[in-house]
Amino acid sequence: MRLSIYKLLACLSLACVAGGSSFAQTESSAQAELIHFGDLIEVDVVGSYDYDWRGTITPEGFLDGLDYVSEQVYALCRSEGEISNEIAKQYGKILRDPKVVVRILDRSNRAVAFVNGAVRAPQRFQIKRPVHLNELLVLTGGITDRSSGEISIFRPPKLSCTEPKKTNGEEFVKASAGGAETINIRIAEILRGDPSANPQILSGDIVTVSEALPVYMIGGVNSPQQIPIRNQLTLTRAIATAGGLAKEGSSSIAIFRREGRETKVINADLDKIAGGAEDPVLKPFDVVDVPLKGKPPRARPPVIESHQSSSLSLVGLPLRVID
């Protein structure tokens, strides 16, 4: 797994990041010119101060407090020109041939993107140019060995002015009835250089590098630790990952497995496994207790403090500007 992590970090270099297509950049530029939540907007009626306006949009997407209009003006995900034409049409009922100019004065309060989970430095990102997943993974310090091998991108509705997409005919993006989208990606696909596994990240996206569920190695091993499960993890592999048996460790091992409200004890013997007996496959949250020689086996399951993710709450993450 260490080799895979190093390979991933090598792949996610700035050279890889430079591979974005001009089409994606053009599409992102067009999205940036649309009105988003948080934008400061100015309505300038040429030759008149009384009808000028400056403000933001409401949670429903309308210009907030625009006067002298008979109908609310919907602005979310529309261009400056579209809004200018609509306001001019409504002002035309009270003004003669009004010339209306709409400008986005400030885009700095748009929704930020988040990258959290099994990365070294979870962060918030204020995105001001096209940026893809691999670049943000580099900026967060890369993926840690706690990763399960999967990444999910949650895209809330109406924050990025995009429509749900499908890639290569597959259900790469799953859209809910409310307009939110979830993009599921495997890290192995990023390593293979699959373009569909390196989507553009937009304002408001929440990128989560999933953490693998753990098993716990305690007792007579050289390096007691929490081990993330990826694919099938057998007892012998788990012991090898924990540095092997310590000198005082016994070959008779107890696996404590929680099943509902009960705790099941599975006994295994490394000597018998070496002779051809079945090597137990561990399940998430199993506690593997390697007894010490000369001491009686544990009568009750141990109390294990579950691993606390290094990710902070999303709101408290440090902010970085991508420009």
Buried (B, 14 or more C-beta within 10 A) or exposed (E): EEEBBEEBBEBBEEEBBEEBEEEBEEBBEEBBEBBBBBBBBBBBBEEEEEBEBEBBBBEEBBBBEBEBBEEEBBBBBBBBEBBBEBBBEBBEEEBEEBEBBBEBEEBEEBBBBBBBBBBEBBBBBBBBEBBBBBBBBBBBEBBBEBBBBBBBBBBBBBBBBBEBEEBEEEEBBEBEEEEBBBBBBBBEBBBEEBBBBBBBBBBBBBBBBBBBBBBBBBBBBBEBBBBBBBEEBBBBBBBEBBEEBBEEBBBBBBBBBBEEEEEEBBEBEBEEBEEEEEBBBBBEBBBBBBBBEEEEBBEEBEEEEEBEEBBEEBEEBEEBEBE
